[in-house]
Amino acid sequence: MKNKLTILLVLFSNVVFAQETRTEQWQSDLMLYHQSLEKYHIDLYHQIDRTRFLEELNTIRGSIDQLSDWDIALRLMRLTRKIGDGHTAVSIANWETNLYPIKVKKIGKHWRVTKVPNAQSNILGATLESIDGKSISDIEAKIASVAQYVENPYSEIIRTASYIPIGELLFELKITRSPREAEFSFLTDDGKSTRLTLNTLSATQSTQLKYKRLDVSSNSVVRPKDTDFDYLWYTTVKDKKATYIRFDSYPKFEEMLLFVEGLLLFMDQNQSEQIIIDLRNNGGGDLYVGLVLANALNLIDNVDWTQGVYVLTSPVTFSAATSNAALFRQLLNAKIVGMPTGSNPTGYQDMGYFVLPSSNLRITYSKRMFRIQETSTVGVVPDIQIEQDWAYYAKGEDNVLSNVIDMLY
């Protein structure tokens, strides 16, 4: 009897200890969140004052026992958004999440399906109207309130799209009735309504499916087969004395030096007089690596430096890519074409990070203040604004790039 009582006491104490440990772990994480941001962020209270920040943080700390881990994370995400810069964020990338097997993109006023499993290919290109009866406008508003890495309305749309497939997030925001299953309603362009019950998939399960995608391209620009990088390459523009540079991400400094060496030789051999630098899918990196490209291009006397350089931007263009777009306008006399960038050329940038040890949330913060433009604007504002047109997108045609190519001689 004594041994049984001892075992029961040990089990009871372990349960109590475990409960206390979770609370203590979150308390420790939240304290580290605050202390580290105050220590490392260049100007933490530039938009929210310290008193209000601490009040909201303490409210979270006082509610730990009544909240799930996801609830705490979402409240922390809302608070972090109020710091007010796109590089200070709470990332759930380290958390295991399950995703609905679709991707959507807002084109014009509609949320279009741009990726779907082969079995549901009939909804590719359809408009997402609701999830579990919640309208897409309500869903957009709820997700936008917690979306991270947001600096202006353009990046808010991009980040919102990236969160829509996350089952746990939709459930915790009370959009869906289950974290694993939901009913999605779609409307096709021919007016047909379709309802599908979709289940979330793990990362492993997702890779086992075959998908249909909507992508856009131009027949005048064909990627070479022998490129060193998937995200950085160049080619000629059909029937034009121009070079197209696809710049989706940043290589290492030394790799960019080798890249521009080949680029200069290529442009000399092809007697290129015009340049298109496509930054529409570039989410950032090291802006100084981008300046290596600008420095190299500036050496080419053959280029029409009065009106022959174009830089394409979109709301995906973020951080260093935003800075480089603004700098290319100055250094290369480039015309910016497309849509405003997702981050602002004057603002808090240069991201650092730390990880909260118990929750494993990754916290990022801004280390520097950049003033790339004398006049502060919401994104880099294009000289020529061209939106993606659904009529072309549905056919896989890149109407933005086609418009720029038409400007070339």
KESE-78035 format. One record per residue (C-alpha): x negated, y, z; residue number from 1. Coordinates in nm, 3 decimals, always signed. Each point is the difference from the previous one (the first is absolute). Layout:
N
<rec <X,Y,Z>,NUM>
...
END
This chain:
409
<rec <+0.000,+0.000,+0.000>,1>
<rec <-0.285,+0.233,+0.089>,2>
<rec <-0.170,-0.066,-0.336>,3>
<rec <+0.323,+0.069,-0.191>,4>
<rec <+0.047,+0.325,+0.189>,5>
<rec <-0.357,+0.103,-0.078>,6>
<rec <+0.052,-0.074,-0.370>,7>
<rec <+0.323,+0.203,-0.005>,8>
<rec <-0.172,+0.293,+0.172>,9>
<rec <-0.287,-0.012,-0.250>,10>
<rec <+0.243,-0.011,-0.294>,11>
<rec <+0.203,+0.288,+0.143>,12>
<rec <-0.312,+0.209,+0.059>,13>
<rec <-0.120,-0.069,-0.354>,14>
<rec <+0.332,+0.122,-0.143>,15>
<rec <-0.012,+0.315,+0.212>,16>
<rec <-0.365,+0.053,-0.089>,17>
<rec <+0.078,-0.040,-0.370>,18>
<rec <+0.278,+0.258,+0.023>,19>
<rec <-0.225,+0.239,+0.186>,20>
<rec <-0.280,-0.061,-0.247>,21>
<rec <+0.210,+0.104,-0.300>,22>
<rec <+0.101,+0.324,+0.170>,23>
<rec <-0.353,+0.068,+0.116>,24>
<rec <-0.138,-0.078,-0.344>,25>
<rec <+0.235,+0.245,-0.169>,26>
<rec <-0.070,+0.262,+0.266>,27>
<rec <-0.371,-0.042,-0.064>,28>
<rec <+0.048,+0.017,-0.379>,29>
<rec <+0.211,+0.314,+0.020>,30>
<rec <-0.252,+0.167,+0.228>,31>
<rec <-0.279,-0.088,-0.244>,32>
<rec <+0.215,+0.129,-0.289>,33>
<rec <+0.028,+0.339,+0.169>,34>
<rec <-0.356,+0.027,+0.129>,35>
<rec <-0.159,-0.107,-0.328>,36>
<rec <+0.210,+0.233,-0.212>,37>
<rec <-0.089,+0.291,+0.228>,38>
<rec <-0.367,-0.097,-0.021>,39>
<rec <-0.032,-0.066,-0.372>,40>
<rec <+0.268,+0.200,-0.186>,41>
<rec <-0.133,+0.332,-0.125>,42>
<rec <+0.313,+0.192,+0.110>,43>
<rec <+0.259,-0.231,+0.154>,44>
<rec <+0.247,+0.266,+0.103>,45>
<rec <+0.006,+0.208,-0.317>,46>
<rec <+0.370,-0.074,-0.051>,47>
<rec <+0.137,-0.149,+0.324>,48>
<rec <-0.096,+0.161,+0.332>,49>
<rec <-0.166,-0.213,+0.267>,50>
<rec <+0.285,+0.025,+0.252>,51>
<rec <+0.260,-0.130,-0.243>,52>
<rec <-0.236,-0.271,-0.127>,53>
<rec <-0.059,-0.130,+0.355>,54>
<rec <+0.369,+0.015,+0.086>,55>
<rec <+0.085,-0.225,-0.294>,56>
<rec <-0.290,-0.234,+0.067>,57>
<rec <+0.094,-0.031,+0.368>,58>
<rec <+0.358,-0.080,-0.098>,59>
<rec <-0.133,-0.293,-0.202>,60>
<rec <-0.223,-0.108,+0.287>,61>
<rec <+0.293,+0.009,+0.241>,62>
<rec <+0.215,-0.220,-0.223>,63>
<rec <-0.242,-0.284,-0.078>,64>
<rec <+0.193,-0.261,+0.199>,65>
<rec <+0.322,+0.078,-0.188>,66>
<rec <-0.157,+0.002,-0.347>,67>
<rec <-0.125,-0.266,-0.239>,68>
<rec <-0.350,+0.033,-0.143>,69>
<rec <+0.150,+0.119,-0.329>,70>
<rec <+0.210,+0.260,+0.184>,71>
<rec <-0.313,+0.138,+0.166>,72>
<rec <-0.189,+0.007,-0.329>,73>
<rec <+0.283,+0.182,-0.179>,74>
<rec <+0.026,+0.262,+0.276>,75>
<rec <-0.373,+0.048,-0.017>,76>
<rec <+0.023,+0.038,-0.377>,77>
<rec <+0.265,+0.271,+0.035>,78>
<rec <-0.214,+0.186,+0.253>,79>
<rec <-0.310,-0.029,-0.218>,80>
<rec <+0.187,+0.146,-0.298>,81>
<rec <+0.053,+0.315,+0.209>,82>
<rec <-0.377,+0.053,+0.019>,83>
<rec <+0.050,+0.115,-0.355>,84>
<rec <-0.276,-0.125,-0.229>,85>
<rec <-0.007,-0.289,-0.243>,86>
<rec <-0.319,-0.159,+0.133>,87>
<rec <+0.116,-0.035,+0.361>,88>
<rec <+0.219,-0.307,+0.019>,89>
<rec <+0.098,-0.325,+0.168>,90>
<rec <-0.072,-0.291,-0.233>,91>
<rec <+0.180,-0.334,+0.037>,92>
<rec <-0.236,-0.162,-0.252>,93>
<rec <-0.144,-0.223,+0.276>,94>
<rec <+0.345,-0.132,+0.094>,95>
<rec <+0.140,-0.310,-0.161>,96>
<rec <+0.301,+0.104,-0.202>,97>
<rec <+0.239,-0.178,-0.234>,98>
<rec <+0.109,+0.166,-0.321>,99>
<rec <+0.301,-0.018,-0.228>,100>
<rec <-0.134,-0.100,-0.343>,101>
<rec <+0.081,+0.322,-0.183>,102>
<rec <-0.162,+0.337,-0.061>,103>
<rec <+0.187,+0.320,-0.068>,104>
<rec <-0.103,+0.339,-0.129>,105>
<rec <+0.193,+0.326,+0.000>,106>
<rec <+0.022,+0.124,-0.357>,107>
<rec <+0.212,+0.310,-0.034>,108>
<rec <+0.279,-0.039,+0.255>,109>
<rec <+0.016,-0.380,-0.007>,110>
<rec <-0.190,-0.272,+0.186>,111>
<rec <-0.092,-0.239,-0.280>,112>
<rec <-0.111,-0.363,+0.037>,113>
<rec <-0.350,-0.025,-0.150>,114>
<rec <-0.101,-0.346,+0.123>,115>
<rec <+0.211,-0.307,+0.066>,116>
<rec <-0.041,-0.382,-0.006>,117>
<rec <+0.063,-0.165,-0.336>,118>
<rec <+0.317,-0.159,+0.137>,119>
<rec <+0.153,+0.344,+0.055>,120>
<rec <-0.132,+0.163,-0.318>,121>
<rec <+0.351,+0.117,-0.087>,122>
<rec <-0.034,+0.283,+0.255>,123>
<rec <-0.334,+0.129,-0.130>,124>
<rec <+0.054,+0.369,-0.068>,125>
<rec <+0.332,+0.009,+0.186>,126>
<rec <+0.078,+0.267,+0.259>,127>
<rec <-0.008,-0.107,+0.365>,128>
<rec <+0.324,+0.132,+0.152>,129>
<rec <+0.020,-0.155,+0.347>,130>
<rec <-0.142,-0.255,+0.244>,131>
<rec <+0.242,-0.179,+0.234>,132>
<rec <+0.257,+0.266,-0.080>,133>
<rec <-0.226,+0.296,+0.085>,134>
<rec <-0.026,+0.249,-0.285>,135>
<rec <-0.341,+0.061,-0.152>,136>
<rec <+0.022,+0.369,+0.098>,137>
<rec <+0.043,-0.096,+0.368>,138>
<rec <-0.279,-0.257,-0.029>,139>
<rec <-0.231,+0.255,-0.157>,140>
<rec <+0.065,+0.249,+0.283>,141>
<rec <-0.058,-0.257,+0.276>,142>
<rec <-0.324,-0.133,-0.147>,143>
<rec <-0.129,+0.347,-0.086>,144>
<rec <+0.017,+0.096,+0.368>,145>
<rec <-0.262,-0.261,+0.091>,146>
<rec <-0.201,-0.020,-0.324>,147>
<rec <-0.371,+0.057,+0.054>,148>
<rec <-0.271,+0.166,-0.214>,149>
<rec <+0.250,+0.267,-0.102>,150>
<rec <-0.119,+0.351,-0.075>,151>
<rec <+0.275,+0.144,-0.214>,152>
<rec <+0.335,-0.102,-0.156>,153>
<rec <-0.178,-0.176,-0.287>,154>
<rec <-0.200,-0.241,+0.213>,155>
<rec <+0.305,-0.055,+0.223>,156>
<rec <+0.178,-0.161,-0.295>,157>
<rec <-0.300,-0.218,-0.082>,158>
<rec <-0.044,-0.118,+0.361>,159>
<rec <+0.373,-0.062,+0.040>,160>
<rec <-0.009,-0.233,-0.301>,161>
<rec <-0.284,-0.200,+0.157>,162>
<rec <+0.203,-0.061,+0.320>,163>
<rec <+0.331,-0.103,-0.162>,164>
<rec <-0.099,-0.368,-0.044>,165>
<rec <-0.116,-0.051,+0.364>,166>
<rec <+0.256,-0.225,+0.168>,167>
<rec <-0.093,+0.076,+0.360>,168>
<rec <+0.002,+0.375,-0.057>,169>
<rec <+0.342,-0.002,-0.167>,170>
<rec <+0.139,-0.203,+0.288>,171>
<rec <-0.150,+0.217,+0.275>,172>
<rec <+0.138,+0.311,-0.172>,173>
<rec <+0.343,-0.169,+0.009>,174>
<rec <+0.025,-0.003,-0.377>,175>
<rec <+0.034,-0.379,-0.021>,176>
<rec <+0.171,-0.251,+0.227>,177>
<rec <-0.293,-0.240,-0.006>,178>
<rec <-0.378,+0.038,-0.043>,179>
<rec <-0.004,-0.296,-0.238>,180>
<rec <+0.302,+0.035,-0.227>,181>
<rec <+0.204,+0.281,-0.155>,182>
<rec <+0.249,+0.067,-0.277>,183>
<rec <-0.131,+0.237,-0.268>,184>
<rec <+0.240,+0.175,-0.238>,185>
<rec <-0.114,+0.118,-0.344>,186>
<rec <+0.149,+0.184,-0.295>,187>
<rec <-0.134,-0.066,-0.350>,188>
<rec <-0.013,+0.265,-0.271>,189>
<rec <+0.296,-0.164,-0.176>,190>
<rec <+0.214,+0.052,+0.312>,191>
<rec <-0.006,-0.352,+0.143>,192>
<rec <-0.013,-0.039,+0.379>,193>
<rec <-0.205,-0.286,+0.139>,194>
<rec <-0.037,-0.121,+0.356>,195>
<rec <-0.287,-0.223,+0.104>,196>
<rec <-0.080,-0.154,+0.335>,197>
<rec <-0.378,+0.011,+0.033>,198>
<rec <-0.225,-0.157,+0.262>,199>
<rec <-0.330,+0.141,+0.119>,200>
<rec <-0.323,-0.179,-0.083>,201>
<rec <-0.336,-0.024,+0.172>,202>
<rec <-0.309,+0.121,-0.185>,203>
<rec <-0.084,-0.360,-0.093>,204>
<rec <+0.350,-0.070,-0.128>,205>
<rec <-0.001,+0.319,-0.205>,206>
<rec <-0.310,-0.105,-0.192>,207>
<rec <+0.167,-0.324,-0.102>,208>
<rec <+0.276,+0.174,-0.196>,209>
<rec <-0.018,+0.120,-0.358>,210>
<rec <+0.126,+0.354,-0.057>,211>
<rec <+0.133,+0.224,-0.272>,212>
<rec <-0.131,+0.357,+0.009>,213>
<rec <+0.073,+0.331,-0.163>,214>
<rec <-0.322,+0.176,-0.099>,215>
<rec <-0.064,+0.284,-0.242>,216>
<rec <-0.280,+0.046,-0.250>,217>
<rec <-0.088,+0.173,-0.325>,218>
<rec <-0.092,-0.170,-0.327>,219>
<rec <-0.258,+0.275,-0.052>,220>
<rec <-0.204,-0.108,+0.305>,221>
<rec <-0.121,-0.360,+0.026>,222>
<rec <-0.212,-0.115,+0.291>,223>
<rec <-0.328,-0.163,-0.107>,224>
<rec <-0.055,-0.364,+0.099>,225>
<rec <-0.351,+0.049,+0.142>,226>
<rec <+0.055,+0.262,+0.272>,227>
<rec <-0.198,-0.022,+0.325>,228>
<rec <+0.299,+0.112,+0.208>,229>
<rec <+0.374,-0.059,-0.022>,230>
<rec <+0.059,+0.345,+0.147>,231>
<rec <-0.253,+0.211,-0.192>,232>
<rec <-0.057,-0.018,-0.375>,233>
<rec <-0.003,+0.202,-0.321>,234>
<rec <+0.097,-0.043,-0.363>,235>
<rec <+0.076,+0.199,-0.314>,236>
<rec <+0.340,+0.149,-0.078>,237>
<rec <+0.131,-0.135,-0.330>,238>
<rec <-0.034,+0.245,-0.290>,239>
<rec <-0.133,+0.275,+0.229>,240>
<rec <-0.346,+0.132,+0.077>,241>
<rec <+0.062,-0.069,+0.366>,242>
<rec <-0.105,-0.224,+0.288>,243>
<rec <+0.251,-0.131,+0.253>,244>
<rec <-0.132,-0.068,+0.353>,245>
<rec <+0.213,-0.217,+0.228>,246>
<rec <-0.093,+0.094,+0.358>,247>
<rec <+0.216,-0.200,+0.244>,248>
<rec <-0.250,-0.034,+0.285>,249>
<rec <-0.351,+0.092,+0.109>,250>
<rec <-0.310,-0.217,-0.038>,251>
<rec <-0.310,+0.042,+0.212>,252>
<rec <-0.219,+0.302,-0.071>,253>
<rec <-0.268,-0.211,-0.172>,254>
<rec <+0.262,-0.179,-0.209>,255>
<rec <+0.143,+0.330,-0.121>,256>
<rec <-0.349,+0.109,-0.109>,257>
<rec <-0.026,-0.310,-0.219>,258>
<rec <+0.356,+0.049,-0.125>,259>
<rec <-0.057,+0.358,-0.120>,260>
<rec <-0.325,-0.104,-0.166>,261>
<rec <+0.196,-0.235,-0.226>,262>
<rec <+0.279,+0.255,-0.041>,263>
<rec <-0.234,+0.270,-0.129>,264>
<rec <-0.150,-0.238,-0.255>,265>
<rec <+0.350,-0.108,-0.108>,266>
<rec <+0.125,+0.356,-0.045>,267>
<rec <-0.311,+0.097,-0.194>,268>
<rec <+0.036,-0.298,-0.235>,269>
<rec <+0.368,+0.080,-0.057>,270>
<rec <-0.053,+0.376,-0.025>,271>
<rec <+0.283,+0.059,+0.247>,272>
<rec <+0.123,+0.358,+0.015>,273>
<rec <+0.287,-0.050,+0.244>,274>
<rec <+0.042,-0.183,+0.331>,275>
<rec <+0.296,-0.144,+0.190>,276>
<rec <-0.069,-0.093,+0.364>,277>
<rec <+0.290,-0.206,+0.138>,278>
<rec <+0.033,+0.032,+0.379>,279>
<rec <+0.367,-0.099,+0.022>,280>
<rec <-0.067,-0.326,+0.187>,281>
<rec <-0.292,+0.120,+0.213>,282>
<rec <+0.077,-0.005,+0.373>,283>
<rec <-0.332,+0.144,+0.109>,284>
<rec <-0.356,-0.078,+0.104>,285>
<rec <-0.314,+0.213,-0.001>,286>
<rec <+0.053,+0.331,-0.177>,287>
<rec <-0.378,+0.046,-0.032>,288>
<rec <-0.014,-0.315,-0.215>,289>
<rec <+0.259,+0.167,-0.221>,290>
<rec <-0.228,+0.300,-0.030>,291>
<rec <-0.267,-0.227,-0.151>,292>
<rec <+0.244,-0.054,-0.288>,293>
<rec <+0.060,+0.375,-0.034>,294>
<rec <-0.374,+0.070,+0.002>,295>
<rec <-0.064,-0.256,-0.274>,296>
<rec <+0.283,+0.122,-0.223>,297>
<rec <-0.123,+0.356,+0.033>,298>
<rec <-0.320,-0.102,-0.181>,299>
<rec <+0.186,-0.072,-0.326>,300>
<rec <-0.016,+0.300,-0.234>,301>
<rec <+0.217,-0.174,-0.257>,302>
<rec <+0.315,+0.038,+0.211>,303>
<rec <+0.249,+0.276,-0.068>,304>
<rec <-0.035,+0.171,+0.337>,305>
<rec <+0.265,+0.261,-0.076>,306>
<rec <+0.300,-0.230,-0.043>,307>
<rec <-0.119,-0.357,-0.038>,308>
<rec <+0.007,-0.144,+0.355>,309>
<rec <+0.313,-0.144,+0.162>,310>
<rec <+0.051,-0.155,+0.344>,311>
<rec <+0.311,-0.209,+0.066>,312>
<rec <+0.150,-0.001,+0.351>,313>
<rec <+0.301,-0.151,+0.178>,314>
<rec <+0.139,-0.027,+0.354>,315>
<rec <-0.225,-0.306,+0.044>,316>
<rec <-0.306,+0.225,-0.047>,317>
<rec <-0.115,+0.047,+0.359>,318>
<rec <-0.286,+0.115,+0.222>,319>
<rec <-0.333,+0.013,-0.189>,320>
<rec <+0.182,-0.044,-0.331>,321>
<rec <+0.204,+0.312,+0.077>,322>
<rec <-0.317,+0.190,+0.085>,323>
<rec <-0.172,-0.120,-0.316>,324>
<rec <+0.298,+0.099,-0.214>,325>
<rec <-0.018,+0.355,+0.139>,326>
<rec <-0.379,+0.009,-0.039>,327>
<rec <+0.012,-0.135,-0.357>,328>
<rec <+0.234,+0.288,-0.081>,329>
<rec <-0.267,+0.240,+0.127>,330>
<rec <-0.319,-0.174,-0.113>,331>
<rec <+0.115,-0.145,-0.333>,332>
<rec <+0.264,+0.260,-0.091>,333>
<rec <+0.247,-0.288,-0.007>,334>
<rec <+0.373,+0.028,-0.050>,335>
<rec <+0.194,-0.199,+0.261>,336>
<rec <+0.288,-0.196,-0.155>,337>
<rec <+0.266,-0.217,+0.160>,338>
<rec <+0.155,+0.037,+0.345>,339>
<rec <-0.127,+0.166,+0.322>,340>
<rec <-0.237,-0.207,+0.209>,341>
<rec <+0.104,-0.182,+0.318>,342>
<rec <-0.244,+0.194,+0.217>,343>
<rec <-0.091,+0.366,+0.019>,344>
<rec <-0.330,+0.144,-0.129>,345>
<rec <-0.032,+0.217,+0.309>,346>
<rec <+0.047,-0.190,+0.323>,347>
<rec <-0.128,-0.261,+0.243>,348>
<rec <-0.185,-0.288,-0.164>,349>
<rec <-0.302,-0.235,+0.027>,350>
<rec <+0.152,-0.293,+0.187>,351>
<rec <-0.140,-0.186,+0.301>,352>
<rec <+0.167,-0.280,+0.195>,353>
<rec <+0.010,-0.210,+0.315>,354>
<rec <+0.200,-0.311,+0.094>,355>
<rec <+0.212,-0.033,+0.311>,356>
<rec <-0.138,-0.322,+0.155>,357>
<rec <+0.318,-0.161,+0.133>,358>
<rec <+0.261,+0.092,-0.262>,359>
<rec <-0.253,-0.007,-0.287>,360>
<rec <+0.152,+0.315,-0.150>,361>
<rec <-0.247,+0.190,-0.216>,362>
<rec <+0.001,+0.373,+0.072>,363>
<rec <-0.148,+0.239,-0.255>,364>
<rec <-0.083,+0.367,+0.044>,365>
<rec <-0.139,+0.302,-0.185>,366>
<rec <-0.362,+0.099,+0.061>,367>
<rec <-0.033,+0.304,-0.225>,368>
<rec <+0.188,+0.300,-0.133>,369>
<rec <-0.040,+0.053,-0.376>,370>
<rec <+0.088,+0.321,-0.183>,371>
<rec <-0.023,-0.111,-0.360>,372>
<rec <+0.236,+0.276,-0.114>,373>
<rec <+0.014,+0.358,+0.117>,374>
<rec <+0.377,-0.012,-0.025>,375>
<rec <+0.167,-0.275,+0.200>,376>
<rec <+0.252,-0.200,-0.206>,377>
<rec <+0.218,-0.306,+0.049>,378>
<rec <-0.217,-0.242,-0.192>,379>
<rec <-0.214,+0.094,-0.297>,380>
<rec <+0.258,+0.166,-0.221>,381>
<rec <-0.036,-0.106,-0.367>,382>
<rec <-0.055,+0.257,-0.272>,383>
<rec <+0.236,-0.211,-0.210>,384>
<rec <+0.258,-0.194,+0.200>,385>
<rec <+0.129,-0.320,-0.161>,386>
<rec <+0.206,-0.259,+0.188>,387>
<rec <+0.022,-0.367,-0.080>,388>
<rec <+0.308,-0.041,-0.218>,389>
<rec <+0.203,-0.316,+0.069>,390>
<rec <+0.102,-0.034,-0.365>,391>
<rec <-0.370,-0.050,-0.085>,392>
<rec <-0.096,-0.181,+0.322>,393>
<rec <+0.265,-0.268,-0.062>,394>
<rec <-0.171,-0.075,-0.333>,395>
<rec <-0.347,-0.009,+0.158>,396>
<rec <-0.105,+0.327,-0.161>,397>
<rec <-0.215,+0.253,+0.187>,398>
<rec <+0.169,+0.325,-0.103>,399>
<rec <-0.235,+0.214,+0.214>,400>
<rec <-0.315,-0.130,-0.169>,401>
<rec <+0.168,+0.008,-0.342>,402>
<rec <+0.080,+0.369,+0.049>,403>
<rec <-0.363,+0.079,+0.082>,404>
<rec <-0.124,-0.198,-0.299>,405>
<rec <+0.232,+0.204,-0.220>,406>
<rec <-0.177,+0.313,+0.130>,407>
<rec <-0.336,-0.127,-0.128>,408>
<rec <-0.126,+0.074,-0.348>,409>
END
